[in-house]
C-alpha cells in the first residue's frame, strides 16, 4: 500500500496529540454482554487522505471503517470479516474488509457520491436507498466462508448492523458509530461501540443498556479531546461494571503491492497486453480498497510483457 501524507498541519498536529487508535474489549453487566470499543481518528483520517473523500463520503466510508474494526473483534488469528452493502441510492454501496489483527480497508462504490445538491443533514437513508447488507466471515482452516445477509431497513449503518445480528445471528446487539468534525470539516475524533448479548443475558440488562445508549455523550467528540476508548467505557458505562479483557491496535492497511500488480499485468492474455502497448503511458493502476496508485512507464510494461507467466 502507498500511504498518502496528510498535508494539513493543524490536523497532523492534532492527530499526533491523541492516543494511538485501538480496539478495547470488555465484559459488562455481570459478564453477560460483550462490548467492543474503538478509537479510530487516525484510521479515518488516513482513509480520507488515500481515497480523497469529501465530507459526505468521509462520513459514510468512515462509519464503514469503524464498523469493520468493531466487527473484526468477532474473529481471531488470521481470520477476516467482510461487510458489503449493495443499494439503489446514489452511493450504490460499499465494501469493507477487516482482519482480527486490526487492519481495515475498503471503498465506496461511488466516490464522489453523485448528488444534485449537498444533503441538508447527515441522514443517510436516501443516500443508501433500498438494498442489502452482507457480512461474511473468512475463517482460517475453513473451506467455505460463513455468510449472512439482510435487506436494509433503516439506511443507517449502525441500526442495520444491529438488525443483522438480531435476525441473522439471533443475538441482540447495539452499535454506535461516531465521527466528529471541526468547523473546517476535519475529522477531529472518530470511534464506535458494539455491544452483543451473551447467552443467558437478562432482559433487564438489555433494557438498561438500550436506555443508556440513547443518553451517551458523543464518543467522537470526546475521543477528539484526548479521551481513550477505554476511559470512555469505564466512565460512561461504569454502572455496568466493565471488565477489560483485551486490546488490539487498529489502522488503515492494505496488503496490495507493486509486485502483485506487476504479476497481474504479466498474467494478462497476449491480446490485452498488445492493446495496452498501443495505449497511453504511463499506465496507472489503482487499488480500489485503499486508493494506492501504481504507475508503469512503457519500458517497464514492455519488460513485464516479456516475462513468462
N, C-alpha and C positions, 0 to 999 in steps of 0.2 A: 504494500500500500504506500502511496505517496501522500504524506500528510502535508496539507497546506497550512502555511503560517497564518496566525491571526494578527493582522496588522493594525488593529485598534489598540493604541497604547493604554487607554483608560480601561478597556476590557481586560487586556493582558495583565495589567497590574492588579485588577480586582480578582481575577482567577487565581493569580499567584498568592493572594492573601487568604484564600479559602482552604479548608482541609481537603485532602485528596478525595476524589469520588470513591464510593464504595457501597457494598450491599451488606446490610446487617440483618441477621435472622434472630427472631425471638420466639419464645412460647409465652403466651399471655392467658389471662382468665383461668388460672389454676391449671395451666398446661393443656387447655382444651382448644386453643386457637394458635395456629402458626402464623406469624407475622414477618413479612419481609419489608424492609425499608431501604430505599436507595437515595443517595445524594448523587446528582448527575449533571451538575452545572458545567463542568469541563467537557464531559462527553457530548452534551447537546451543542455547546459552542464549537467543538471540533467538527461535529457533524455538519453544522451550519456553514463552516468555512469550506469544507470539502465539497459539499453539494451546492453551495452558492444559493441557499434558500432565502426567500423573502420572509416577511413577518408571518403571514398565514402558513406558509409551507414549513417554516421552522416550528411553529406551534403544533401542527399536525404530525409532522415526522418526529419532532422531539418527543411528543407523547408516545409515539410508537417505540422509540428507543428506550424510554423509561419503562414502558410495558415489557419490552423484551428483557431488560435487565431484571425485572421482577419475576417474570415467568421462568427465567433460567434458574431460579432458586429451586425449581421443582425437579431439576435433573442433576446429575453428578458426573464426576470423572471427565471423560471426553464427550459426553452427551451434548446435544444441542437441541434447541427448540425453534420452531419457525411459526411466525404469526403472519398470516396473509389475509388481506381484505380485497375483494373484487366488488366493485359497486358501480352504480349508474350515474352518480353525481360527477361533477367536473374533476375531482381528484382522481377518479377511476380506480383508486386502490393504493395499497402499499404492501411491501414485503419486508419483514424484519427477521433476521436470524440472530440468535443469542446462544452463547456457549455457557456451560456450567462454570467455566473458568472466569467469566465476567466480560468476555469480548462481545460486542454488539455491532452489527452493521445492518444496512437496509436502505430502501429508497421509496420514493413516491412514484406511482405510475405516471403522473403528470406533474412536472416541475419545470416552469411555474404552473400553478393551477389556473386554467383559463376562466377568468371571471370578467363580466362586462363592467362591473364596478366593485370597489372594495366592500367587503362584508360589513354590515352595521354592528355586528357583535361577533364573539367567538363561539357562537352556536354552530357546531359542525354538522348538524343533521342534514342540512341542504347540500353541504359540500360532499358528504358521503352519498346521500340518496339511498335508494334500495340496493341491497347487496348481501353478500355472505362473508362471514369470518371463518377462517380455518386455522386450527392450531395443530401442529404436527410435532411429535417428539421423535428424534432420531437417537436411539439408544445403542451404545456400544455393545456389540455382540449379538444384537437382534437383527434378524434377516429382513424384517419388514418394519417400517415406521408405524407408530400409533397416531391416528389422525381423527379429528372430530370437527364438525362444523355446525354453525347456526346461521339463521337469517338475521341480518342486522335489524334490531327493533328500535333502538334509540338514536343511532347516528352519533353516539357519544362513546368514545373508546372505552372509558372506564366502566360505564354501565353495561355495554355489550360484552365486555370481558367477564363481568360478574354474572351476566346471563349465561354465557358459555359454560362456566363452571357449575352453575346450578342445574343446567339442563344436560350437558354432555357428560359431566363427571359426578353429578348429584352431590355436589359439595357447595354448601352456602359460602359465598365469598364476597369480599368488598375490595374495590380498587379505588385509589385516589392518585391522580396524576396531576402534578402541579408545576407550571412554568411561570416564572415571574419576570416581566420585562421592565427595564427602566424607562425613563421618559424619552430616550433616544432610540428605543426599540432593541436595545441589547438584552440578551438573555442574562439576567442578573442572578438567578437562582432556579434550580430545577431538581425535582425529585418525585418520589412516589411511595405509596404503601400498598401492600397486598396482604389481606387478612383472609385466612382459609380455615374453616371449622374442621377440627379433627373428629374422628368417630367418638360419639358419646358426648359431644359438646352440648351443654344445657341450652335450651331455647332462651332462657332468661339472659344468658351471657351474650347470645347473638343479638337479642333485642337491645341490650345496653350498648353494645358496640355500634349497632345501626344508629342509635340515637346520638351517641358520642361523635360518630364520624361526621355528622352534619354540623357539628359545632367546633371542629378542629380549626385552629388558626392556619393561615396559608403556609404550607410547607415550603414552597419555592421561595417565598419572601424571607422566611427565617433562615433557610439554607444560604441565601444570598447575603445575609447579615453575619454569617460565620458559624451558625449552629451546625452541628453534625446530625446525621440522621439518627444516630444512637441517642444523642441528647434529646432530640425531638420526641422520640418514642418514650424514653424514660420520664420525661417531664409531662407530656400531654396525655399519656395513657398510663400514668402512674397508678391509677385506681385499679388497673387490671394486672398489676404486679408483673411487669415484663421481666422475663428471664432470658438474658442474652446467650445465644448458643453458637453464633458463628459470624465471621466477617470475610468478605471476598472483595478485592479491588475490582472495579468495573471500568470500562473505557471503550471508546470507538476504535475498532480494529477490524482489519480485513486481511485474509491470507493471500490476496491476489499479489502477483509478482510480474515483473517484466519477462522473466523466464517462462512463466506459464502462458502469457500471451504470445510469446515467440513460438512456443510449442504448438499453440493453437493455429497460428499462421502457417507453420510448417506442415500441419496435418490437412490443410485445405486441399480440395481437388485441384488438379493442374489448371482446369478451365477457370476456376475462381482466382487462382494466383495470376494467371495471364491477364484477367480483367483488372486486377489490382495494379499490375505493372503499367497498364495503359492509362491509369487514373492519375490523380493529383498526389503530389508528395510535398511535405512529409505526410505519411499516413498516421492518423491518430486513432487509437482505440481507447475507449473509456469503460471502466468497470462500473456497472450500474449500482452495485452495492455500496461503493464508497466514493465514487466520483473521481478516482485516480485516472489520469490520462497518460498513456504510454505512446510516445511518438517514434516513428521509424523513418529514416531517410530512404531514398530509393536504393542506395548502395547497401544499406542494412537489410532491406527487404530482399534484394537480389541474393544476398548471402544466405538468408533463410530459405529462399526458393530452392537453392541448390542442395540444401541439407536433406539427407534421407529421412523419410517419415519414421 
